[in-house]
């Protein structure tokens, strides 16, 4: 009996060794915040000096002999030590693999959520937090399992700063769907144009945005073919732009795509008028 009991314990110990070996080679999935709170890792978060894209540098240290797959969920906030600088927010889930007892440096994507504040200073430290804005939570649910579009910064600003949804491109179906979703979420009017913006950071670290190009489309009906040209008027009725060439449109419904340079135009309301001679065929209001 003693021999049998001894043999049983040996087998049990062997199984234990096998299980222990297997668990040590498989990555343990855990959120970055939880791993920090439990002391499994150490993390120093600093700015790369930008306000979007891979602008947060994480310097990680694994304090254990276990490998981790660290999860950075959407809505993770990075607060700068300087309150005059921008808080950054993640939009998509990101993963970082961290080997046992190792150090690793990785840059992660985050986006400015305070348009009017200064860009984070290069090397400046961040503390981490979690989003509490329900509109962002709705956005993350909407984006889940979707391919992330290219206009993440303008999407964030549409919620955080109520920036115009029209600053988001209409070039892809996914972007048009997001524009429609954001208009419902923020209460903005849904429009059929997009404004290309030139975005720069000035010497004081503030973001400057200036409109460059207006792109959009409008549908209208004519009872007979016409030669059409376009004119743009400001809110005071002053002619701002007139096209040099006319184009022929056939009888029936036409979809007209317009592309107008608006560099150095004053902010305000404008009206596009499609005209056949002096006859106004269609009007379309827009904002700069």
C-alpha positions, 0 to 999 in steps of 0.5 A, a space after each residue: 500500500 505504501 508503494 502504491 501511494 508513493 507511486 500515485 503521489 509521483 504521478 500527481 506531482 508530474 501532472 502538476 509539473 506539466 501544467 505549470 510548464 504549460 501555463 508559463 509558456 502561454 501569454 496571460 491576457 490582462 488589461 494594462 491597468 489591472 497588471 499595474 494595479 496588481 504589481 505584475 508590471 511597471 509602466 512609464 508613459 511619456 509623450 513623443 511630442 505629437 497629439 495623435 497617432 503613435 504618440 504615447 511611449 510605454 516603457 514596460 517592465 515585467 516583474 514576474 516570470 509569467 508572459 503577458 498579453 497586455 490589453 489597452 482598451 478603447 477609452 484609455 486616457 493619458 493625462 499629462 502632468 501639465 494641465 494646460 496640455 491635451 489629454 489623449 484617448 485611445 480609440 481602438 483596442 491595442 495589444 502588447 506582448 511582454 515576455 517574462 522578467 523583461 523590459 519593452 518599449 512600445 508606442 501606442 495610438 492615442 488622440 487629442 481630446 482637447 483641441 484648444 489645449 497645447 500639444 503634449 511636450 516631448 518627454 512629458 509624463 502621463 498618468 492613466 485613466 478611463 473614459 467617463 464620457 458616454 458618447 465615446 462609449 457609444 462610439 466604441 460600441 459602434 466601431 467594434 469589429 469594424 475596420 478603423 477608418 483613417 480619420 480617427 482624430 477628426 472623429 474624436 474631436 467631433 465628440 470631445 470638442 463638437 468639431 464639425 462632422 464635415 471635417 471627416 472625409 466622405 471618400 469611403 462608405 465606412 466614413 460616411 456611415 461614421 459621419 451619419 452616426 456622429 451627427 445623430 450622436 452629437 446633434 449636428 446636421 448631416 451634410 453632403 460635403 467634406 472640408 479638407 483642413 490643413 492642420 499644424 502645431 504653432 510655436 506655442 504648441 497649439 493646434 491651428 486648423 485652416 480650411 483648404 478644399 470643399 468637396 461634396 455632391 448635390 442631386 437635382 432635376 432639370 426638365 431639359 438639358 442645360 449648360 451649368 456653371 457654379 457661383 458661390 456667395 457669402 452670407 451677405 450675398 457677395 459673389 465669392 467665386 465663379 467658375 470659368 467653364 460651363 458643363 452640359 447636364 442632360 434632362 432628368 436627375 443629375 448628381 453633381 460633384 463640386 470641388 472648391 478651393 476655400 483657402 483664406 476664406 473667412 469663417 461663415 455661411 456660404 451658398 453654392 448656386 448652380 446656374 444656367 445663365 442667370 437662372 438658378 437651377 439649384 442652391 446648396 448652403 455650406 459652412 467654412 
